[in-house]
Amino acid sequence: MLYGYNLAVVNSPAEVLSSLAFPFLPAHLVPVCVSALQHIKAFYNATWFQRYGQGLGPAPLTLLYALTVSIFALGGLGGSLLVGVLVERYGRNGALSRSALLVLLAGGFMGFSREVASPEMVIIGRSITGIHSGICLSVVPLYLGEIAPKNLRGFLGLMPSIFICLGVFSAQVLGLPELLGKDRFWPLFLSVVVVPASLQLLLLHCFPESPRYLLIERNDVCGATKALQRFLGSPEVQDVIEEMQEEQRSLSSMEMASVWQLLRERSLRWQTLSVAVLNAGMQLSGIDAIWFYTNTIFENAGIPVSQIPYTTMGTGAIEVVAGLIGCFTIERVGRRPLIITGFCAMGVCSAGITISLLLQAALPWMRYVSVACVVGIIAGFCMGPAGVPFLMTAELFMQSHRPAAYIVGGSLNWLCNFTVGFIFPFLQMSAGAFCYLVFCGVCLLVALYVYLIIPETKNKTFMEISHIFATRRSVLSVPAQLIGMRKLDGYGTLESSSLEGSGSSLP
């Protein structure tokens, strides 16, 4: 939730943002409140005048504010690189508890920045919240993926995306002029993140550590058993313990892999490539660009400028509803249909925006088509591509390689986020309405990759998923009785039953 709030808290829904003014804007950071934008820039200008006797020009002021926005993504990249060390040393729960302390520190920097007349404190606070988000965006789905029973892993795996949408929506609501969108409240608007962070610190102590971490990495069978009994609400956990011990035995000769080892591991190249494609595709799908241009589309549709903040808040509500639909259907329809449908819907709607922008001068009703396409892209994104990549990063790897996989996926996610925010304004200037065709192509290519390469992982154990990838089509051609005798690259013995209903389309 804090990730979504911090994405949304510094941007403006009521002002059409200049392409040149925000070259760093990572835009599915849904803009929230014109007053936050204006008041922070006014604070920067006034502070500069007090220090040097003259105000900032438009270009330096824009650059300073752009740094405030973009430093969040750079902090997120740094946080994602720390994930492997933190989860190995402190565990999943421990890493989350310690990262929450960063938010309390950041809230103090941003909350008292005006009192000490220091724009630097706002920027430092934003960078610290970025580090926290980079950590949590990987550790939360990792933790949930490890504690969830396989029949609920998809449902729990998409819960983070629901709370991200709720965080965005909360920032949109609190940023309205009637609430915290006034000049005197902007430090509070930025630092209100300390409230959910404090709740996180208190509540995490009520939950045990990941049983898989305790048993497989710490060899603590007793602790893992107690944790499982608390999570499952049943004393009968022996079957789950045995499944984890089987995985532990298969990994007995392997240590926790580094990122470099993961990238060099030939037996995991399809899983690694799949994580890279999903996480990069999530950001390169154009969702950032859509938010960048949403206000102009709404204004062209005839919505009064004064009402655009409330319309944007409505799109935030659509995010939440679409995310809930994905969350409650993923265990019924599976991962592949959600992510393929989501990316295809985004691709079609991106092409629709290009067509509507080109024709709306001749056909006035096409402006409403562009609004519908914006809603379609948002809904398609939140139903699948917003959350499934994080879930599948946990599902596609065994315990030894999972932290490294999250570092790879998280780093690509943040790098692509920053890259799109930097490049899109220039792409829009050079290509105009045709720039959305680039995102259309990316979405359709990712959907095609998922269709051809990634198998369905619903209701499968981590061992079964690893076996599906390890066999590929050349192994599937071997008679079943021989398949059961194969040794698969350190991942244990493959049972022929594990391949039934895999739905794999691996070449």
N, C-alpha and C positions, 0 to 999 in steps of 0.2 A: 504493500500500500504506500509506503514511504517513497518507493521508486516512482510510482505514478504521480504522487503529489509533487515531488521535486522536479519531475519533468515539466509539469504544467504551471508551476508557480510563478515563473518569471516572464511569461509571454502574454501577448495581447490579442483578444478576440475582436475588439471593437475597432481596431485600426488596421487598415490595409497595409501590410508590411512591405516596405520597399525591398526589392531583390538585392540591391546594392547595400542596403542598410544592414542586412542580416546574413552575411555569407556563411556564418557558422551555425545558423539556427537548426537544431535537430528537431524537426517540427511535429512528429506525432506526440511531441510534447505539447499537447493540446493547448493553444493559447487561452489564457484565462481572463485577464483583466487589464483594461487599458490603463487604469490608475497605477497598477503595480509597475508597468513599463514607464510611465511618465514620471512617477514619484521617485523611482530609483535613479533614473537618469538626472532628474532635478537635484537629487541629493549628491550625485557625483559632481555635477556642475557647480553647485554651491560650495562644496568642500574644496574643490580646486580653486575657486575664487578666493576663499578664505586663506588658503595656503600661499597662493602666488599672485593674488591681486588681479587676476583676469580669469574669465570663464573658458571653458573648453569649446573649441570649434565643433561643428557638426561631425566631421570625420573622426577626430580623436574620441569624441563622446560615444559615437557609434561603435568604434573599435573597443572601447573600454566595456561597454555593455555587452558587445558580442563575446568578449573574453569571459564575462560573468556567465553567459549562457553556455558557451562551449567548454568551459573548464569542468563542467559537470560530466560531460562525456569522457574527457581525458582522465578525470578521477575514476570514473567507472572502469576504464581500461586498466588503470593501475590496480584497482581492487580485484578485478578478475584474475590478474596475474598472481595475486596473493592466495588464491583459493586453495591450491594444492598444499601449501605449507600449513595454512590454518586448519584445514580439516584433518590433516594427518596428525598434527600436534595436539589440537584441542578437541577434535571430534566435530560432528555436525552441529549439535546443540551448543557446544562450547564456542564454536566459531561465531554462531549467530548472536550469542549473548555478548561476546566481546565486541562485535561490530556495532551493537546498539549503543555502546559507550561513545562511539564516534559521532553519532547523531546528537547526543547531549552536548558534546564539545562544539559541533558545528552550529547548533541552535544558539549557544552562548555567543559565538562570534557574530552571527547575523543579527541576533536580537539586540546586542549592545553596540552595533556598528554606528548607528546614528548618534548615540550618546558620546562616543569618543571621536566622532567625525572621521571615520576611517572606511573608505570604500574597499581598502585592501581586506578588511575583515569580512565583507560580504563575499568577495572572491574566494578567500580562504575557506569560508564556511561552505560555499558551493562545491569547492573541490573535495572537501571532507565528506559531504553528503554523497558525492559521486563515488568516492572510494567505498562507502558503506553500500551503496546500491550495486556496485560491481561485485562485491562479495556476496550480498544476499541474492542477487539475481541468479547466481550459480548454486549457492549452498542450500537455499530453500527448496528448489525442486530436487536436489540431490537427497536431502533429508527426507522429504515426503516420498520420493521414489523408493527409498530403502525401508521406510517403516510401513508402507501401505501393503496390504494383501493384494495379490495379483488381480483379483476381481474388482478392486477399487483403485488400482494404481492410476488409471486414466483420469478418474474423477478427481482424486486428490492432486494429481499432477497438473490439472488445469486450474486449480484453485488460486495459485499465485497470479495468473492472468486476470482473474476476476477482481482480486484485490488491487492490482495495478489500475484497472479501470475505475474502481471505486476511489482510489487515490486521485486520479485525474479529475473525476467528477467532484470530489470534495474540494479540490483546488479551484475548480470552476465556480462552485457555489460560494465558497468563502471569499473569492476574489471579486464578487459583485460589489458595486458601490454601496449597497445597503448594508453590507457586512464589514469585511476587512479591506475593502478596496479603496479606502480613503487614505489621504496622505499620512495622517498621524498613526495609521495602523500597519504600514507596510513592513516595519521590522517584526511585528508580531505575526504578520502573514507568512513571513519567511521562516520564523523560528517556532511556529506551532508544531513542527515535526517532533519536538521533544515530548509531546504528549503520547503519541502512539509508540515512540521509542521507549518511553518509561514503562508503558504497559507490556511491551515486548520483553523487557528485562525481567519484569515481575512474573509474567506468565510462563516464560521458557523454563523457569525453575520447577514448574509443575509437571514438565514432560521429561521422560528419560532420554538417554542418548540412543542413537540408532543401534538397534540390535545387530545389524550386519557389521557395523563398525566395531562393536564390542567383541563379537565372536571371531570374525575373519581377520581383523587387523590387530586386536588386542588379546585374542584367545581367551576372552573372559566368558566362558559358557554360562556361569551362574548369573552374571550381570545381564547377558543377552536374554536369558530365560525370563528373568524378572521384568525386563523392559518389554518383551513380547507379551507377557501376561497382562501388563498394564495397557498396552496399545490395543490388544485384541479382546480384552475383557474376559479372558478364559484361561483356566490353568492348563488346558490341553494345547500345548504348543510344540509337542515333540516332533510332529511332521515338519514344521517350519524349521526347527533346529536342525533336523537331519538334512534338509535341503541346503541350509547354509553350510553345514559341515562338509557336504559333498563339494560345494563350491570351494570351501577352504582347502580341502585335500587336492583339488585340481590346480590350485594356485600355490601349493606348498613350496614349490621350487622357484616361485617368482616373487620379487619384491614389488613395492608400489612403483609404478612406472612414472618416469618423468615425461614432460611434453616431447622432448627430443626422442626418447625411446618409443613413445606412442607413434610419432610421425615416421619412424624408421621400421616399425613393425609391419611386415608385409601381410601377415595373417589378419590384420585389422584395418587394411587399407580401405575396404568398402565402408566399414563403420565410420572411420575417421572422415572419409570424403562425404559421407551422408550428413554427419554433424556439421561439417563446413558448409555444405550446400544449404541445409535448412536454416542455419543461423545467419549466414550471409543473405540468403533469399528473404528472410524475415525483414531485414532492414532495406534491402535493395528493391523490395516490392513496390516502393513508391508511397508507402503510408506516410512517411515524413513529408514528402512533396505535396501530398493531398492536403495535409493540415496547413502547409505553407500557403496554399492558394484557396483554402476553404472560405475565408472571409470575402474575397473578391467574388467567388461564385455565388455566395449568399446575397451579396449586394447587387450583383447583376440580375438575380432572380426577383428583385424588387423588395427585398426585406429591408426595412429602415435601419440605418446605421445604429441607432440607439437600441434596436432590438437584437442585433447580431450576437451580443454576449449571451443572451438567453437562448438564442437558436443554437449557438455553439454548445451551451450547456445541455441542450436536447440531444446533440450528437454524443455527448458524454454518456447520457442515459442509454442511448442505443448501444454504445460499447458494452455497458454492463449487461443489458438484456441479451445481446448476441453472445457474450462470454458465458452467460448462464445456460443458454441453449447448447453451446458446445460442451459445457461441463456435464450436463445431465444426459447428453446423448452419446458421449464418447465410448462408454462401456457397452452401448448397444450397437453402434454402427462401426466402431473401431477407429484407429488413428488415421489410417490411410484415407478413407473417404472424407474425413473432416479436413485434412490438410490439402488434399487434391481439390476438393470442392472450393475451399477457401481461396486458394491461389488462382483457380480458374475464374471464380467470380471477380476477384480483384483484377485479373488480366482483361476480362471482357469489359468491366466498368471503366478501366483506364482508357481503353480504346474508345469507349462511349464518351468520356470527357473530351478527348481530342475531337471527335466528330461534333459534339455539341458546341464546343468553343468555336469551331470553324464555321458552323452554320447558324449560330444564334443571331448574327446580324441580319440574315435573310429570313430566318424563321424564329420569331421571338419566343415561341413555346419551347424551343430547344434549351433555353436557360433552365427550365424545370427538369429537363432530362439530365442536365449536368448536376443538379442538386440530388436527384435520385441516384446518379452514379457515385457521388460522394458518399451517400448513405450506404450504398451497396459495397463500396470498398471497405468502409469502416466495419460493417457487419461481417463481411467475408473474412477480414483480418482477425477480428476478435473471436470468431467461431472456431478457428483452427490455427492459422499461422502465428497468432500471438502467443500461444501457450504450448502447442504440441512440440516444437523444436526443443524446448527445455526438458519436457517429459521424455522424449526419445533419446536425448543425450544420456539420461540415466539408464534407459532400457537397453541400449545397443552395446553396452560395455559391462564387463565383469568388474568386480570390486577393485582389482589391482590397477585398472586403467581408467576408472570412472573420474577421479579428480582431475587427471590430466586432460580427459576429454572435455570437462567443463571449462578448463582454462582455455583450450583451443576454441570451443564454441563461444564462450563469453568474450574473449578477445576479438574474435571476428565480428561478433555482434556490435560491440562498441566501436570498433574501427569503421565498420560500414555505416553505423549511425552518424559518426562524425563526418565521414566522406560524403554521404548524401547531403548533409546539411551544408557542407562547404561547396560542393559542385553544382547542386541543383539551381541556384540563382543564375549561374552562368549558362547552364544548359537551357534554362527557360528563356534567357535573353537571345541565345543563338538559334534555338529550335522552335520557340513559341509554343503553340498548342501541341506540336508534334512531340514534345519532350515526354509526354505521357505514354507514347508508344514504346519508349525504351523500357518503362516499367511493365508495360503489357507483355513484352517479350520475356523479361526476367521471370515474371509470374508463371507464364505458360511453360517455360523451360524447367522451372523448379517442379511444377506439377507433373511434367513428363518424367523427370528424374525419379520422383517418388513412386510414380506408377510402375516404372521399369525396374527399379533397383531395391527399394526399401520394402521389406515384407511386413505383414500385419503382426503386431506384437501384443495384441489384446489377449489377456488370460494366459500368457506364457511366462514361465520363470526366466530369470536372467540366463540360466544355463541353456535352456531351450533356444532362446533368441541367439545366443552366441553360436550354437550348433547350426542353426539355419544359415547364418552368414558364412560359417566355416565350410559348409558343404558345397555351396554354389552349384551350378548346373552340372559340372563335370562329375561331381560326387553323387549327385542325385541319379545319375545314370547307372551307378553301381547297384547290384542286387541288394535288397534290404538286409539279408543275413550277413553280408559283408560290411555293410555300413555300420552295423552294431559293433563291429570289431575294430573300427578305425580309431586311431589316436589322433586328436585334432589339435596340434600346435599348443600343447600345454593346457588345453581347456577340458581335459578329461575325456571319458568314453562317451561316444554318441549312441543313443538308443534310437532305433528306427522309428519308434512311436513319436519321438519329438518332432519328426518332420511332418506328421499328419496335420493337414489343415493349415500349414504354414502360410500359404498364400504368397509365397515368395515369387518374385518375377526376376530374380537375379539371372544375368546372362551367363 
